[in-house]
Amino acid sequence: MPDTDLATAAAPKAFTRDQLDWTPWLEPLREDELTERHIRGLVDPSRAGSPYFRLLARDPEALEARTRTDKDIFYNADAGLPRAERELAATAASRLNGCIFCASVHARFAATYSKRGAEVDRLLVEGVGANLGERWNAVVAAAAALSATPPAFGDEHVDRLRAAGLDDLAIADLIQAVAFFGWANRLMLSLGEPRRAAE
C-alpha cells in the first residue's frame, strides 16, 4: 500500500476533465500473466495496460460481457441519442454518484464530441443542477433521477426529454447509458481510487 500522506496528496479532490490514473486496492493480474482467454475478455487488447481492466480480467467472461455492453451502448451511435449526449449522461451519473475517475473520462468525451467544453466543465463544478441549456438540462435531470437511490425517474422526465427533441430510441439510449454507469461507478468506487496522472 502507498504511504498515506502520499496517497492523500495524489488523490484528486474535485471533478475534472484532466487525465487521471486509478489505483486498485486489490492486486490486478500482471500483463505477463494474461492468457489468451484474458485477452479475449479485454475485447480490446490495448486495455491490458490498465490496472482496472487487468483486475476485472480475473473473471474474463464477466469482463467480456461488461466490455461488449459498454461498447454497444457508447459506440453504436448510428441512431438514437448522439454520442456527445450519451457521454453527457454518463458524466452526470458519475458526478452524482461521486466517481471522479469515470466523470473525468466521460466529460472529456462529452466535450470532444459536443465541442461544448465550458458547459461540461460547469456540470463538473456545479453538479447536476447546473444550467446547460434546456436539452442538456433535460438529459442531466433524467440521468440524475435514474441515478438517485431509490430511482426517481418518471413520466415527467420522459415528457421533458420528448419536449427537448429526443425520440423514444434516444430516450432508451440515455436510460441504458445511465443504467450502465449506475453499476460501473459503484464497481470502480469499490475496487480502488483515482490518482492524479504521473507528471
ZIMOMO-V827198 format. One record per residue. RES is the residue in one letter. D_FIRST is the distance of its C-alpha to the first C-alpha in Angstrom with 2 decimals. Layout:
((RES D_FIRST) (RES D_FIRST))
//
This chain:
((M 0.00) (P 3.81) (D 6.64) (T 8.31) (D 11.53) (L 10.61) (A 9.02) (T 12.25) (A 14.38) (A 13.46) (A 14.10) (P 17.82) (K 19.96) (A 23.04) (F 24.35) (T 25.22) (R 26.70) (D 24.43) (Q 22.48) (L 18.84) (D 15.81) (W 13.68) (T 10.02) (P 9.95) (W 8.11) (L 9.91) (E 10.44) (P 13.47) (L 16.32) (R 16.65) (E 19.77) (D 21.64) (E 21.19) (L 23.00) (T 26.47) (E 29.55) (R 29.05) (H 25.53) (I 27.10) (R 29.90) (G 27.49) (L 25.97) (V 29.62) (D 28.87) (P 27.50) (S 26.07) (R 23.39) (A 21.78) (G 20.02) (S 18.14) (P 14.80) (Y 16.28) (F 19.41) (R 17.93) (L 16.07) (L 19.45) (A 21.23) (R 20.30) (D 23.41) (P 25.56) (E 28.62) (A 27.00) (L 25.33) (E 28.75) (A 30.50) (R 28.01) (T 28.33) (R 32.10) (T 32.45) (D 30.44) (K 32.55) (D 35.76) (I 35.12) (F 34.19) (Y 36.02) (N 39.22) (A 40.92) (D 44.55) (A 45.72) (G 44.54) (L 42.04) (P 41.45) (R 38.01) (A 37.42) (E 37.94) (R 35.79) (E 32.96) (L 34.09) (A 33.94) (A 30.38) (T 29.45) (A 31.23) (A 29.59) (S 26.08) (R 27.11) (L 28.40) (N 25.49) (G 22.99) (C 21.21) (I 20.82) (F 19.67) (C 22.63) (A 24.99) (S 24.31) (V 25.06) (H 28.16) (A 29.40) (R 29.60) (F 31.60) (A 33.77) (A 34.59) (T 35.33) (Y 37.60) (S 39.33) (K 39.62) (R 39.01) (G 35.89) (A 37.13) (E 37.43) (V 34.03) (D 32.52) (R 34.63) (L 33.14) (L 29.57) (V 30.58) (E 33.12) (G 31.90) (V 34.07) (G 37.07) (A 37.47) (N 40.95) (L 40.70) (G 44.28) (E 45.70) (R 44.64) (W 40.98) (N 41.21) (A 42.47) (V 39.65) (V 36.97) (A 38.77) (A 38.92) (A 35.23) (A 34.37) (A 36.80) (L 35.39) (S 31.80) (A 32.84) (T 32.27) (P 34.88) (P 36.10) (A 38.96) (F 40.29) (G 44.06) (D 47.40) (E 47.31) (H 44.32) (V 46.13) (D 49.28) (R 47.50) (L 45.88) (R 49.30) (A 50.92) (A 48.41) (G 49.52) (L 47.10) (D 48.82) (D 47.75) (L 45.81) (A 43.86) (I 43.12) (A 41.93) (D 39.60) (L 38.16) (I 37.65) (Q 35.90) (A 33.56) (V 32.59) (A 32.36) (F 30.00) (F 27.73) (G 27.95) (W 26.19) (A 23.96) (N 22.57) (R 21.72) (L 20.07) (M 17.86) (L 17.12) (S 16.15) (L 13.77) (G 11.61) (E 12.40) (P 14.39) (R 13.73) (R 16.60) (A 17.70) (A 17.30) (E 20.55))
//
